[in-house]
C-alpha cells in the first residue's frame, strides 16, 4: 500500500512540475516556488504556503474568493475537498479535468494563485 501511494505521489509531482515549467511563471512570481509531495499528490508552495495542488481529485488553485465563487457558480470548478467527507477548503477552486484547461488559462491561474499567498 505504501509503495502505491509513493508511486502515485511521484506521478503527480512530475506532472505538476511539468505544468509549471510549461506555464513559465518564474518572472511573474517574486517569492521562491517549490513543488513538494502532498498526500497522494503534489503541491506548489510559494514561500511557505500552498497555492496549488494536483491530486487524484484534480488540480486546485488558491484564488481570490470572488473568482472561486464565480468558477464554481459557472460549473468550471467545484469546491475543494481532499476527502469525500472532509470539509471544503475555502478559497480554492478544484478543476476535476485539468487536462482540459487551456495552457494560457492554466498560466493565469498559476500566476494569480502564487500571488494570492
Buried (B, 14 or more C-beta within 10 A) or exposed (E): EEEEEEEBBEBBBEBBBEBBEEBEBEEBBEEEBEBEBBBBBBBBBBEEEBBBBBBEBBBBBBBEEEBBBBBBEEEEBBBBBBEEEEEEBEBBBBBEEBEEBEEEEBBBBBBBBBBBB
